[in-house]
Amino acid sequence: MIMSDNEVVEKWENFKIEIKCKNRYNFNREIIYLLDSIPRFSTEISVNPTTLEKNMKFYRARVGQYKEKKNLLAPHNDLTKAGRFNPEGIAYLYLSSSLEGAVAEVRPNLGDIVTIAEFDIKDKKVLNLALINLNPDTVENSIKICSGPTYKFCNDVRKLCLLLEDEFKSVVTVLNKIEYVPLQFVAEYIKGLGFDGIVFSSITMENQYNYVIFNYDDIDERNIINMYYREVTEIKYSTKTV
């Protein structure tokens, strides 16, 4: 199955409409071919799935001053609201690659105290969608090495990865959380392919990366190696014409 860029975009947009507005559990599964192919694509272009290793540090923040480490772990399922990748009632562990990035992700107000936990986590297999799009020239050159159907296959899947990256960066308000549904499906499907999580680019800070960990049952207070407290002293906004 070989598609043009326009066909990939059309199939993704049709999938979004269908899963949000028509069929939540029994939908047209044309997009599955491309989702199944993302791990293979990452191998074709020498961007392999990432295994979190020892000494990699991750950060999670909450607005408020918390003394107990358990308050910075993933919430209980019965308290979990819908997020970018998790449906309501199913908790995932969201982490950032830096302390500043973790603070930005919780969008505190001026004067808020934010608690940040530093995690030491290893042996998690995550699909690095941020790395796939990190250096377009490198990826493009790698794709050109492919030939025939493989070349077109790589282009198809890379186009979907770029669309997903745009979706990861989209701003969703409390009034339109239905927009999360397509990405919640993508996350669950990637989990079903055997991955423990996804790496994606931060929407709040440049050159920062976020991690969503699906399988976190073995992550507990012992994985939190430091706790930090920060007061928010400045917030910057930018706007555009709409």
Backbone bond lengths (Angstrom), bond angles and torsions (degrees), N, CA, C in turn:
res aa  C-N    CA-C-N  psi(-1)  N-CA   C-N-CA  omega(-1)  CA-C   N-CA-C  phi
1 M - - - 1.467 - - 1.531 109.12 -
2 I 1.330 117.35 113.75 1.454 122.81 -178.68 1.524 108.66 -118.19
3 M 1.322 116.85 132.54 1.460 121.33 -175.53 1.518 110.39 -125.15
4 S 1.312 116.06 152.08 1.456 120.44 169.65 1.527 108.41 -80.04
5 D 1.351 115.83 167.01 1.463 119.71 177.45 1.521 110.49 -56.47
6 N 1.331 116.20 -42.45 1.464 119.57 -179.25 1.518 111.52 -63.36
7 E 1.329 116.65 -36.62 1.466 119.61 179.22 1.518 111.02 -67.33
8 V 1.327 117.35 -38.34 1.466 120.83 178.17 1.523 109.71 -63.06
9 V 1.339 116.42 -46.52 1.467 120.67 178.68 1.522 110.22 -60.80
10 E 1.327 116.81 -44.68 1.463 121.04 -178.72 1.522 111.28 -61.63
11 K 1.338 116.31 -43.73 1.466 119.47 -179.19 1.521 111.13 -65.66
12 W 1.339 117.28 -39.47 1.465 120.48 178.21 1.522 110.43 -65.27
13 E 1.325 117.73 -45.61 1.461 120.96 -179.69 1.531 110.90 -64.41
14 N 1.326 117.53 -40.36 1.463 120.84 177.66 1.529 111.04 -64.22
15 F 1.331 115.52 -39.67 1.464 120.10 177.66 1.528 110.45 -62.07
16 K 1.335 117.84 -44.37 1.456 121.64 -179.81 1.528 111.50 -60.05
17 I 1.314 116.08 -45.48 1.468 119.79 179.99 1.515 110.78 -63.48
18 E 1.337 115.81 -44.26 1.463 119.03 -175.69 1.520 112.06 -66.36
19 I 1.338 117.52 -45.35 1.460 119.36 -175.14 1.528 111.52 -74.18
20 K 1.338 117.69 -24.89 1.466 120.49 177.80 1.517 112.75 -83.41
21 C 1.328 116.53 -36.68 1.467 119.70 -165.82 1.522 115.63 -121.30
22 K 1.340 118.06 -14.01 1.463 118.79 -172.83 1.527 112.70 -123.59
23 N 1.326 116.16 -62.64 1.465 120.47 -174.29 1.521 109.56 -132.14
24 R 1.316 117.76 105.14 1.457 121.71 -177.01 1.528 111.98 -75.71
25 Y 1.341 117.68 -33.51 1.471 120.24 -173.34 1.527 113.36 -121.04
26 N 1.306 118.54 -10.82 1.466 121.16 -178.58 1.520 107.49 -136.22
27 F 1.345 115.91 82.62 1.454 120.48 -172.12 1.526 110.48 -121.36
28 N 1.324 115.39 170.13 1.455 121.44 175.41 1.532 108.97 -62.28
29 R 1.300 118.16 123.95 1.466 121.54 -168.80 1.533 113.18 -101.54
30 E 1.341 117.65 25.27 1.462 119.74 179.97 1.526 112.07 -61.56
31 I 1.335 116.64 -31.20 1.461 119.94 -177.81 1.531 111.47 -69.94
32 I 1.336 116.77 -19.32 1.466 120.75 -177.01 1.520 111.65 -61.56
33 Y 1.328 117.74 -36.24 1.469 121.56 179.33 1.523 110.81 -54.70
34 L 1.332 116.62 -43.71 1.453 120.38 -178.99 1.521 111.91 -74.18
35 L 1.331 117.47 -39.10 1.465 119.88 177.62 1.522 110.81 -62.58
36 D 1.323 116.49 -42.23 1.464 120.33 177.22 1.523 111.80 -59.10
37 S 1.331 115.95 -28.44 1.459 120.90 -171.20 1.520 113.99 -89.98
38 I 1.340 118.41 -10.27 1.468 119.57 -176.66 1.533 112.34 -59.05
39 P 1.350 120.06 -46.07 1.471 117.65 177.93 1.522 112.89 -60.68
40 R 1.340 117.52 -38.38 1.464 120.55 178.14 1.523 109.82 -65.89
41 F 1.325 117.27 -41.22 1.461 121.27 178.67 1.521 110.68 -59.03
42 S 1.336 116.45 -43.96 1.464 119.39 -178.74 1.519 111.26 -63.15
43 T 1.328 117.26 -29.59 1.462 121.01 176.60 1.523 110.99 -76.28
44 E 1.342 116.73 -40.70 1.462 121.48 -179.91 1.527 111.35 -57.19
45 I 1.334 117.08 -37.37 1.465 120.10 -176.77 1.523 111.63 -100.56
46 S 1.339 116.40 15.03 1.469 122.42 176.75 1.518 112.34 63.11
47 V 1.316 117.15 31.21 1.458 121.89 171.07 1.520 106.00 -113.63
48 N 1.316 115.82 88.05 1.451 120.05 -171.51 1.516 111.82 -80.45
49 P 1.331 117.53 152.29 1.463 119.81 172.60 1.524 110.28 -52.64
50 T 1.297 116.98 145.46 1.461 123.51 -173.48 1.519 110.95 -95.24
51 T 1.321 116.58 136.63 1.457 121.61 169.94 1.524 107.83 -104.86
52 L 1.324 116.18 121.60 1.462 119.34 178.53 1.521 108.81 -66.62
53 E 1.306 116.02 128.30 1.452 121.16 -174.45 1.519 111.09 -114.75
54 K 1.327 115.08 166.55 1.460 121.11 179.62 1.525 110.07 -59.02
55 N 1.320 115.86 146.21 1.462 125.42 -179.44 1.533 113.42 79.94
56 M 1.345 117.90 -0.29 1.463 119.47 170.27 1.527 107.95 -81.53
57 K 1.310 116.81 129.80 1.463 121.25 -176.49 1.524 110.21 -108.61
58 F 1.328 114.96 142.13 1.451 122.26 -178.83 1.521 108.71 -134.78
59 Y 1.331 116.37 156.03 1.453 120.40 -172.73 1.526 110.57 -132.02
60 R 1.335 114.06 142.87 1.464 121.40 176.81 1.515 108.02 -135.48
61 A 1.336 117.27 134.18 1.464 121.41 -175.15 1.517 111.12 -121.30
62 R 1.325 114.97 152.85 1.462 123.00 170.60 1.521 108.97 -139.68
63 V 1.323 116.36 139.45 1.460 119.91 175.42 1.523 108.32 -71.64
64 G 1.330 116.55 126.93 1.458 122.30 -176.31 1.511 110.12 124.87
65 Q 1.302 116.47 168.40 1.463 121.55 -178.78 1.517 108.49 -109.93
66 Y 1.325 115.53 104.96 1.464 122.10 -175.81 1.530 109.28 -111.41
67 K 1.330 115.07 133.21 1.460 120.11 -178.94 1.525 111.96 -95.95
68 E 1.336 116.84 -28.57 1.458 120.43 -175.97 1.524 110.88 -94.04
69 K 1.311 115.60 134.01 1.464 121.00 -177.25 1.525 112.30 -61.03
70 K 1.319 117.11 -31.55 1.463 120.14 -176.02 1.528 112.01 -59.99
71 N 1.332 116.38 -23.88 1.461 119.88 -179.29 1.525 113.04 -73.67
72 L 1.326 117.01 -10.18 1.460 120.65 179.18 1.526 112.07 -105.87
73 L 1.314 117.61 4.23 1.461 121.31 174.45 1.526 109.24 -81.79
74 A 1.323 116.95 176.45 1.466 120.01 176.73 1.521 109.06 -61.79
75 P 1.323 117.77 145.51 1.471 120.17 -179.53 1.526 111.31 -70.59
76 H 1.322 116.24 161.26 1.463 119.75 173.34 1.519 109.50 -66.68
77 N 1.320 115.89 149.35 1.462 120.14 -176.90 1.524 112.54 -56.41
78 D 1.338 116.64 -37.53 1.468 118.49 -176.57 1.525 112.60 -71.88
79 L 1.329 117.87 -10.11 1.466 121.46 177.38 1.527 111.91 -107.55
80 T 1.320 117.14 1.56 1.454 121.62 -171.41 1.520 112.46 -84.78
81 K 1.333 115.46 123.63 1.457 121.38 174.15 1.531 109.55 -94.09
82 A 1.314 116.32 162.35 1.461 120.37 -179.90 1.520 110.40 -61.53
83 G 1.342 116.07 136.65 1.456 122.22 176.93 1.513 110.08 -126.02
84 R 1.305 115.65 -173.97 1.464 119.98 -177.07 1.527 111.89 -57.10
85 F 1.331 116.92 -36.82 1.468 119.78 -177.50 1.524 113.74 -117.44
86 N 1.300 118.35 -16.52 1.466 119.97 -176.08 1.523 111.10 -110.30
87 P 1.335 117.18 135.49 1.463 119.33 173.09 1.522 110.43 -75.36
88 E 1.309 116.24 163.28 1.460 120.64 177.96 1.521 110.22 -58.26
89 G 1.341 116.19 133.58 1.455 121.26 178.40 1.515 115.00 90.66
90 I 1.346 117.84 -5.58 1.472 122.12 176.86 1.520 107.66 -123.53
91 A 1.323 116.91 112.91 1.466 121.27 -175.41 1.520 111.21 -88.97
92 Y 1.321 115.88 138.45 1.459 123.05 168.10 1.522 107.12 -121.22
93 L 1.328 116.44 161.62 1.459 121.25 178.39 1.527 108.78 -100.24
94 Y 1.339 116.33 115.08 1.455 122.36 179.81 1.525 109.16 -96.85
95 L 1.330 116.47 129.86 1.462 122.41 -178.23 1.520 110.06 -133.39
96 S 1.332 116.22 162.45 1.463 122.21 177.21 1.521 109.58 -125.95
97 S 1.332 114.92 161.02 1.464 119.65 -177.84 1.520 112.85 -82.85
98 S 1.345 118.44 -9.73 1.466 120.40 179.08 1.519 109.92 -145.70
99 L 1.310 115.44 159.64 1.463 121.10 177.64 1.528 110.37 -61.52
100 E 1.332 116.47 -45.43 1.463 119.96 -178.82 1.531 110.98 -63.43
101 G 1.325 116.11 -39.16 1.451 119.70 178.95 1.510 112.17 -64.83
102 A 1.325 116.81 -38.09 1.464 120.72 178.88 1.526 110.67 -64.56
103 V 1.335 116.72 -41.54 1.468 120.52 178.67 1.531 109.90 -63.37
104 A 1.323 117.34 -44.89 1.468 120.76 -178.95 1.519 111.59 -61.55
105 E 1.326 116.94 -34.75 1.462 120.44 -176.65 1.530 112.89 -65.78
106 V 1.333 118.35 -28.08 1.474 119.68 -178.38 1.533 112.18 -90.09
107 R 1.338 116.57 -2.18 1.466 122.93 173.71 1.544 112.73 49.46
108 P 1.326 117.09 60.98 1.474 119.60 -179.48 1.525 111.39 -73.35
109 N 1.304 115.89 163.20 1.456 122.05 174.98 1.531 110.09 -91.92
110 L 1.321 115.50 163.14 1.460 121.07 178.19 1.527 109.39 -58.97
111 G 1.330 116.41 129.33 1.451 121.53 179.65 1.520 114.20 92.10
112 D 1.327 117.85 -10.78 1.469 120.45 179.04 1.527 111.04 -65.67
113 I 1.336 115.22 147.25 1.457 121.62 168.83 1.526 106.96 -95.33
114 V 1.313 115.58 131.72 1.468 121.04 -179.63 1.518 108.88 -119.08
115 T 1.331 115.89 133.00 1.466 121.61 175.10 1.518 108.42 -99.38
116 I 1.333 115.94 131.82 1.467 121.35 -179.40 1.519 109.11 -123.19
117 A 1.314 115.92 129.55 1.460 121.59 175.34 1.526 109.32 -103.09
118 E 1.316 116.02 136.13 1.463 122.11 174.93 1.529 108.43 -100.19
119 F 1.309 116.06 121.98 1.460 122.24 -176.73 1.521 111.48 -104.83
120 D 1.310 115.11 143.76 1.466 122.87 168.84 1.522 106.04 -112.64
121 I 1.323 116.82 107.86 1.468 122.10 -175.77 1.515 108.75 -129.15
122 K 1.304 116.47 139.53 1.462 119.86 178.53 1.529 109.34 -143.09
123 D 1.342 113.57 171.07 1.467 121.91 174.96 1.520 112.56 61.22
124 K 1.327 115.97 39.76 1.455 121.20 172.34 1.528 108.11 -116.39
125 K 1.306 116.16 128.68 1.463 121.31 179.22 1.520 108.52 -92.01
126 V 1.334 116.65 112.59 1.456 120.87 -176.64 1.523 109.90 -120.53
127 L 1.313 116.02 145.47 1.460 121.77 176.90 1.520 107.81 -86.85
128 N 1.330 116.31 117.81 1.454 121.23 -172.30 1.527 110.15 -92.23
129 L 1.321 116.69 84.60 1.460 121.06 178.74 1.525 111.28 -73.82
130 A 1.318 118.10 -24.96 1.468 120.50 176.64 1.516 110.06 -67.31
131 L 1.318 117.90 -41.12 1.461 121.58 -177.71 1.518 111.25 -68.22
132 I 1.334 116.52 -33.39 1.461 119.81 179.02 1.526 110.33 -58.64
133 N 1.337 117.17 -35.68 1.458 121.18 -176.32 1.527 112.77 -104.83
134 L 1.342 116.56 5.75 1.463 119.80 -173.33 1.517 112.15 -65.90
135 N 1.339 118.00 -43.96 1.459 121.97 -177.51 1.522 109.10 -127.46
136 P 1.335 117.06 89.10 1.462 120.17 -175.76 1.526 113.91 -55.23
137 D 1.357 117.88 -36.93 1.461 120.04 -178.43 1.524 111.00 -64.31
138 T 1.354 115.72 -42.81 1.462 119.33 178.96 1.521 110.75 -63.50
139 V 1.324 115.74 -43.94 1.457 119.77 179.61 1.519 110.66 -63.63
140 E 1.345 116.28 -43.65 1.464 120.84 -178.39 1.526 110.34 -62.03
141 N 1.327 117.05 -43.40 1.461 120.06 178.74 1.523 111.48 -64.46
142 S 1.343 116.22 -37.19 1.463 119.73 178.67 1.523 110.92 -66.50
143 I 1.347 115.99 -39.59 1.464 119.74 179.10 1.521 110.15 -63.30
144 K 1.349 117.16 -39.31 1.458 120.33 -177.24 1.523 112.12 -63.83
145 I 1.330 117.20 -24.17 1.467 120.85 177.78 1.522 110.02 -67.26
146 C 1.356 115.76 -30.96 1.459 120.13 177.09 1.527 109.01 -66.74
147 S 1.301 116.44 161.19 1.457 119.57 -178.86 1.521 110.34 -137.79
148 G 1.341 115.46 158.02 1.457 121.66 173.67 1.510 112.27 57.48
149 P 1.343 116.69 -137.93 1.471 120.96 -178.27 1.521 113.20 -58.27
150 T 1.343 116.91 -31.81 1.464 119.53 -179.32 1.524 110.65 -64.52
151 Y 1.331 116.51 -38.80 1.471 120.63 177.95 1.520 110.27 -60.51
152 K 1.326 116.80 -48.15 1.461 120.70 -179.10 1.528 110.78 -66.55
153 F 1.333 116.03 -37.30 1.468 120.35 176.87 1.523 110.29 -59.59
154 C 1.338 116.83 -46.89 1.464 120.67 -179.36 1.527 110.88 -61.28
155 N 1.330 116.12 -40.73 1.458 119.34 178.93 1.523 111.89 -64.25
156 D 1.330 116.06 -41.83 1.468 120.43 178.81 1.521 111.15 -58.38
157 V 1.320 115.93 -50.52 1.460 120.26 -174.51 1.519 110.66 -71.87
158 R 1.328 116.29 -36.68 1.461 117.37 177.56 1.532 110.48 -63.73
159 K 1.319 116.78 -37.47 1.463 119.40 177.37 1.521 110.49 -59.88
160 L 1.345 116.77 -41.94 1.464 119.16 177.46 1.527 110.43 -64.07
161 C 1.344 117.63 -40.91 1.470 120.41 178.55 1.522 111.09 -60.31
162 L 1.336 117.18 -39.70 1.465 120.40 177.78 1.521 111.01 -66.26
163 L 1.338 116.72 -38.87 1.466 119.91 176.57 1.519 110.67 -63.71
164 L 1.334 116.57 -42.00 1.463 119.97 178.58 1.517 110.98 -63.82
165 E 1.343 116.67 -39.86 1.462 119.81 178.65 1.521 110.47 -60.15
166 D 1.332 117.14 -40.63 1.464 120.47 176.65 1.530 110.59 -63.39
167 E 1.331 116.24 -39.99 1.463 119.94 179.02 1.526 110.55 -64.56
168 F 1.335 117.26 -39.42 1.461 120.70 179.64 1.532 110.57 -61.14
169 K 1.331 116.72 -33.05 1.460 121.01 -175.77 1.527 113.05 -88.53
170 S 1.324 117.27 -7.30 1.459 119.55 -177.31 1.529 110.08 -69.64
171 V 1.316 115.75 145.83 1.457 121.93 -179.85 1.526 108.59 -91.26
172 V 1.332 116.15 125.38 1.461 121.95 179.45 1.523 107.65 -118.39
173 T 1.327 116.97 127.44 1.464 121.23 179.43 1.520 109.85 -95.73
174 V 1.319 115.77 171.80 1.469 120.38 179.76 1.521 111.43 -64.03
175 L 1.336 116.83 -17.61 1.457 120.28 -177.24 1.519 113.29 -87.42
176 N 1.337 118.37 -14.15 1.460 119.63 -178.61 1.526 112.76 -134.10
177 K 1.333 115.29 45.77 1.461 119.99 -178.55 1.523 113.05 -68.05
178 I 1.333 117.47 -8.44 1.457 119.98 174.19 1.533 110.08 -60.70
179 E 1.351 116.25 -23.18 1.467 120.59 179.24 1.529 111.60 -66.21
180 Y 1.338 117.22 -16.95 1.467 120.47 178.01 1.530 112.14 -73.05
181 V 1.319 117.84 -23.45 1.470 120.79 -167.68 1.532 113.06 -56.68
182 P 1.341 120.65 -46.43 1.476 118.40 179.51 1.530 113.32 -58.56
183 L 1.344 116.82 -41.26 1.464 119.12 -179.66 1.528 111.20 -71.74
184 Q 1.314 117.09 -31.42 1.469 119.41 174.97 1.521 110.30 -62.52
185 F 1.323 116.39 -39.95 1.464 119.27 176.40 1.525 110.85 -65.08
186 V 1.344 116.86 -46.01 1.466 120.68 -179.89 1.525 110.32 -57.22
187 A 1.349 116.73 -45.14 1.463 120.51 -179.84 1.527 110.91 -61.13
188 E 1.313 116.34 -45.28 1.457 119.20 -178.85 1.525 111.54 -65.92
189 Y 1.316 116.25 -35.02 1.465 119.58 179.19 1.527 110.29 -68.57
190 I 1.342 116.79 -43.70 1.465 120.26 177.87 1.526 110.35 -62.79
191 K 1.332 116.75 -38.11 1.470 120.11 174.89 1.523 109.92 -58.98
192 G 1.331 116.87 -40.52 1.459 120.93 179.45 1.517 113.52 -67.28
193 L 1.345 117.23 -19.08 1.467 121.10 176.65 1.528 111.92 -81.62
194 G 1.337 117.25 -1.44 1.461 120.73 176.04 1.512 115.17 104.08
195 F 1.322 117.54 10.55 1.462 120.10 179.57 1.524 110.52 -92.78
196 D 1.340 115.22 149.10 1.467 121.28 177.96 1.517 112.15 -88.35
197 G 1.339 117.48 -12.16 1.450 119.45 -178.16 1.512 112.43 178.52
198 I 1.330 115.19 -173.46 1.461 123.76 -178.65 1.523 108.63 -133.74
199 V 1.326 116.40 143.07 1.470 122.34 169.45 1.524 107.25 -106.11
200 F 1.341 117.57 133.88 1.451 120.67 178.44 1.527 109.51 -145.26
201 S 1.317 116.66 159.68 1.464 121.28 -177.32 1.520 110.69 -71.69
202 S 1.319 116.66 143.10 1.459 122.03 178.29 1.522 110.38 -68.27
203 I 1.342 115.80 142.37 1.463 119.79 175.32 1.521 111.37 -91.04
204 T 1.329 117.61 -8.66 1.466 120.41 -175.29 1.525 113.22 -105.13
205 M 1.345 117.77 -22.04 1.460 120.67 -178.21 1.513 109.82 -142.76
206 E 1.336 116.26 139.39 1.456 120.46 176.97 1.525 110.61 -72.23
207 N 1.334 115.09 149.56 1.466 122.30 177.12 1.523 112.85 58.85
208 Q 1.328 116.00 27.65 1.462 121.41 174.49 1.523 107.69 -121.38
209 Y 1.328 115.17 152.05 1.459 119.67 -176.08 1.521 110.28 -129.02
210 N 1.294 114.16 145.19 1.453 121.31 178.03 1.516 109.61 -113.01
211 Y 1.312 114.42 152.56 1.454 122.25 179.84 1.519 108.54 -126.56
212 V 1.306 116.14 134.73 1.462 119.60 169.94 1.520 106.31 -117.60
213 I 1.332 115.73 121.42 1.462 122.11 -176.78 1.523 108.80 -104.77
214 F 1.330 116.44 118.45 1.462 121.18 179.52 1.526 111.04 -77.98
215 N 1.326 114.74 -46.26 1.468 121.25 -173.21 1.529 108.88 -101.98
216 Y 1.319 116.21 95.50 1.468 120.72 -172.59 1.534 111.66 -123.97
217 D 1.329 118.07 14.43 1.464 120.35 -176.31 1.522 112.59 -58.36
218 D 1.339 116.76 -27.84 1.459 120.42 -179.11 1.529 112.51 -92.10
219 I 1.319 117.67 6.19 1.467 121.93 177.98 1.524 108.53 -100.88
220 D 1.325 116.19 118.16 1.463 120.38 -177.95 1.522 110.02 -137.10
221 E 1.321 116.39 -164.30 1.467 120.73 -175.93 1.526 112.78 -60.42
222 R 1.323 117.11 -25.73 1.466 119.89 179.29 1.526 111.99 -66.57
223 N 1.323 117.43 -21.50 1.467 121.35 178.83 1.527 112.13 -82.03
224 I 1.326 117.98 -11.55 1.465 121.65 177.04 1.519 108.04 -89.78
225 I 1.325 115.95 112.28 1.469 119.73 -173.00 1.529 112.48 -100.79
226 N 1.338 117.43 -16.31 1.462 120.76 176.95 1.520 109.64 -151.06
227 M 1.339 115.45 153.38 1.459 122.08 173.87 1.532 107.07 -126.31
228 Y 1.329 116.56 135.43 1.462 121.84 -179.42 1.525 109.37 -126.99
229 Y 1.330 115.21 153.00 1.462 120.95 178.65 1.526 108.03 -128.73
230 R 1.313 115.96 129.72 1.459 121.35 -178.41 1.523 110.33 -132.87
231 E 1.334 115.98 139.33 1.461 120.95 171.99 1.525 108.22 -98.99
232 V 1.317 116.26 135.09 1.461 121.16 -179.38 1.520 108.65 -79.80
233 T 1.330 116.67 118.47 1.467 121.33 -176.27 1.517 112.75 -111.35
234 E 1.331 117.24 -10.33 1.465 119.40 -179.50 1.526 109.33 -156.46
235 I 1.320 116.23 139.27 1.467 122.05 174.65 1.521 107.44 -131.42
236 K 1.310 116.97 132.84 1.467 121.61 -179.84 1.511 109.93 -112.81
237 Y 1.327 116.49 139.91 1.457 122.24 178.51 1.528 108.98 -124.70
238 S 1.304 115.76 149.34 1.457 120.87 169.51 1.516 107.73 -133.38
239 T 1.321 116.27 152.35 1.467 120.44 -176.44 1.521 109.98 -131.21
240 K 1.328 115.30 166.35 1.461 121.45 173.86 1.522 108.51 -143.49
241 T 1.286 116.35 158.41 1.442 122.28 178.03 1.518 110.31 -74.26
242 V 1.330 117.20 134.87 1.465 120.80 179.23 1.531 109.37 -123.41
